[in-house]
Amino acid sequence: MALALLRRRPSDIPLARDPSGRFLVWITALMVYLAGLALAGALTVSDMARRWDSGLAGGLTVQIAPLPTSASATPMVPPPVAPLPVAPLDERVEAALTILRSAPGVKSARALTSADTARLLEPWLGPEAADPLLPMPRLIDVVTDGPVDVAGLVDRLKSAAPGATLDDHAVWLADLRSFTGAVHLAALALVALIGGAGVMSVVFSVRAGLAIHRHVVELLHLMGATDRYIARQFERHVVGLSLRGGLVGLGLAVATLVGVRHAAHGLRASLLPDLTLAVWQWAALGLVPLAAALLALLTARWTVLRTLEAMP
C-alpha cells in the first residue's frame, strides 16, 4: 500500500517545499534506529535463553570441593576435638556418583575431568585454570528424566561426600525466563513509545502542511476535489519521507550491530551472548521501515480527514 502511493503522479499540493519535511525524515530515522536496536536486543536475548533452556533443562550439577585430608593437615596447634578423616577427592567423587546413579529420577551422572573443568573456568581464570597445582573442584553433570527429591539427595551427598554441593538448573532457569520476559516487555514498551512519538511527529507535520497550504486545499475543494483525494496528497508525501528516513535509520542500526559484533569478536565468547542474527531475524529488522511507513500513512489519513471535517 505504501509503495503503491509512491508510483502515482506528483502531488497537486506543493508539500515538498515544507520545512517540516526535513524534521519528519530525521525523526523517522531516529525512531527506526532505536526500534531496530530494541528488536535486535530482544531477539538476541531470546536466542540465548532458548539455547540455555534446551541445554540445561532437566539437569543438575554437583560440585565437590577439594578438602584437606587428615594425612595432609598439619595444624600448628592441635584442635580440642580430633576432626573426622576426609577421604581423597577421587573417592568422594566415586561415592557421589554411586548415590546419584541410584537416586530415583536420575537418568545419568558423569564426572567431568580436570581438563573439562579447566576449560569451563578458562574465560575467568585464563590459562592458569589448567595449572595442576591449582585446587580445582570436581563437577558431576547429572541428567534427570523425572522428579528428583533434591533436598534428600543433598543430605545423602553431604553425608557420603563431604564438600559436595548441588545446583538445581530449574531454579536459575526460572530466573532466566523471568529476565527474558522483562527484556521482551521493555523492548515492547520502547517500541510503543517510539511509535507514539512517530504518530505525534506525523500529526505535527500534516497539520503544519494543512495550515501552510490552506488556500490550495480550499481551491481544490472549489474545483470538486474530495477530502479523500486531498488526503492522498499528504499520504504520498508522508510515506515518501518516512521511507527515506526509515532506510537511513535501518542502515545506522545495521552498522551499529555489525560494529558491536566486531568489537565483541575478540572477547571471550562464553562471557557474552552470540550476537549473530539469523537470516529471518535480519529480515524482521528490514520490515521496521515498512512498518514505520505504514503507521505514518494511517496517521496522515486520519489527521487529514479529521482536520478537513472540522474546516468550514
N, C-alpha and C positions, 0 to 999 in steps of 0.2 A: 504493500500500500504506500509506504513512504517513498520507495524508489519510483513508483509509477507517477507520483506527483511531479518528480523532477524532470520527467520526459515531456511534460506538457509545455505549451507555449509560454513566453515570458509574461510576467505579471503586468496587469494594467495599472497597478499602483506602484510608484517608484520607491519600493521599500529598500532597495539595495543601498541607497544613499543614507539610510538612517544610522545615526551613531550608536544606537542600541544594538545593532547587529554585531559589532565587534565585541561588545560586552557578552552577548549570548554565546559567541564562539568560544571564548576563553573560559567562561564559567562552565560550559558543557565539557570542555577538555578537562578541567579540573575534576568535575564530578565523575566522568568516565574513568579517569586515572585512579581516583580513590576507590570507586566501586570495583575496578579490576583488581586492585591490590587486596581489597577485602575478600573478594571471591577467591582469589588465588590462595590467600591465607587459610580460608575455611576449607578449601579442597585439600591443601597440604596436611592440615591437622586431621582431616577425616581419613586420609590415606594412612597416616601414621597410626591413628587409633585402630584402624581396621587391621593393619599388619600385626600390631601388638596383640590385639584381641584374638586373632586367629592363631598366633604362635604361642600364646601364653595361657589361653583359656583352658580350664580343666587341668591345671598343673600346680605343683608345689615345689618349693626349693628348700632343701635342708642344708644348713651351713654348720660345719663342725670346726670350731676354732682350735688352733694349736695351744695346748696347755702344758706347763712344765710337769714332767713325770717325777715320781718320788726319787728316782735314781739321779736325776739331773738337778733337783732342787738342793741348794746348799745355803740355807739361811744362816746369817751371821749369829742370830740369837735363836735358840730352839723355841718353837711355839709351845704354849702350855698344854695344848692338845695335839697329838700327832695327826696330821692330815691323812685322809684316806688315799691310798695309792691311785694314781691316774694312769690308765692304760695308754700306750702309744697311740698316735693319731690314726695309723692304719688299722689298728684293732678296733678303735671306736667307729671308724667308717664302716668296717665289716659288720659290727654289731648293729649299727643304724640301718644298713642295707637289709639285714635279716628281719628286723622289725618292720621296715617299710614294705618289703615284698610279701609279708604275711598279713598286712593290715587289710581289712575289708575296704573295697572301693579303689585300691591302688592297682593300676594296670602294670606299671613297670617302674623300676628305680635304677638309675645309672649314676655311678660316681664319676665325676669329671676328673681328668688327670690334672696334674700340676701345670702342664703346658696349656691346657684348656683354660684353667683359672687365670694364668698369666696373660693370655690373650684377651680375656674379658676385662682385666684391670689395666691393660696397657694404655688405653686412652687417658686414664687418670694418673698412672704412675710412670708411664713411659717405658723405655727399655729395662729400667730397674725392676719391673714386675717379674722378669724371668730370672732374677738373681736367686740361686738356690739357698743362699743364707737368709733370705727374707722370709720370716714366718708367715706362710700363706694358709688361709683356711681351706678346707676341702668342701666342695659343693656336690650335692646329690640332686640330680634332676628327676622329679617324680611326676609321672603321668597318671591321672586318675580317670576312671570310667564309671564312677558312681559317687554317691555321697560318702564323705570321709569324716570320721569323728576327730576333728583337728585337735580339740583340747585333750582328749585321751591319748592321741598319738604324740602330742608334745610331752606329756608326762612320761610316757614309755621311753621316748628318745632321751630325755634328760636323765632318766634312771640308768639306761644301758650305755649311753654315750655322753658323758659329761661335756659341756661346752657346745651342745647341739642346739640350734635354733631353727625354727620353721617359719617360712614366709608363705602365706596363702595368696596366690596371684589374684584370686577373686576379689580380695579386699581392695587392693590398689587399682585393679582394672575397673572397679566400680567408680573409684575416684577419677580415673582417666575418662570414663564415659561422661561423668558429670562435667569435667573440664571441657571436653569437646562439645558437649551440649551448650555450655556457656559461651564458647567461642562462636558457635553457629548463631546463637541468639544475638551476640554482639555484632557479628557480621550482618545479620538481617536488620538489626536496628540501624547500623551505619548506612546500609543501602537505602533504608526507608528515609533516613534524614537527607541523604543525597538526592533521592527522588523528590522529596518535598522542596528542597532548595531549587531543583530543576524546574518544578512546576511554578514556583514563585518567580523565577527568572523569566520563564516564557510568558507568564501573565504580565509582568512588567514590560517586556519587550513588545508584546502585542498591543497592550493599551497605549504605550507610547507611540507606536505606529499609527493606531487609530486616531490619536489626538493630533499627530503631525499632519496626517493626510485626511483629515475630516472632510475638507472641501471636495477631495477627489471621491471619497466614499459617497457623499451626498450627490455628486454629479452622476455617479454610476447608478444610484438609486433612481434619479430622474430619467435616466436612459433605459430603465426597466430591469436593471440587474437585481437579482435576488440576494438575500442575506447569505445563502449557501454559496453563491458564486463569489461573493466578496470574501467569505471565509476561506475559500480555496486559495485565494491570492496569498493570504497570510500563512496558510498551512504550507504551501510550497516554499515560501521564504524561510519559515522557521525550520522546516525539515532540512533544507539545504545547509543552514547554519549549524544545526545540531549534528548532522552527519560529518561536516567538516571538523567541528570541534571534537566529536567523538573519536574520529580517526587519529587526531593529534593526541588525545588522552590515551587511547589504546596503545599507540606507539611508545609513549612515555612509560606506560605501565609495563609493557613487554621489555623495554630497555632496562627498567629498574629490576625486574625479576631476573633477567639474564645477568645483570651486574651482581646481584646478591648471590646468585648461584655460583658465579665465577669466584667471588670473594670467599665463599664457603667451601670451595673445592679443595683448597689446601689444608683445611682444618680436619680434625678427627671426625670421620663420618659418623661414628657411633654416638657422638655427643649432640648431633643435630639431626633433625628430620630430613628425609630425602626431599630436596627442593625441585626435583624433576617432575614436570607435569606430563600427563598422558596426552595423546592426540585429542581425545574428546574433551579434555579439560581446556586445552588451548582453543578448541572450537567454541566452548562455552564462553571464554573470555572474548572471542570475536563477536559474540552476539550482544555484548554490552552496548556498543554504539548503536546498534539497530534498536535495542530496547529503549535507549535514550531518545532516539529519533521518533519512535512510535509514541512515547509518552509526550514528547513535545507536540506532535501532530494532534493528539487528542486534546491536550491542554489548549492549544491555539484555536481549535474548532470551538470548544466550549466557551472560551473567553470572547471570541469574536461574536458568536451568536448571542451570548448573554448581553454583551455591550450594545449590539445593534438593536436588540429588543427594547433596551432602555432609552435609546435615542428617539427624539421626537420625529 
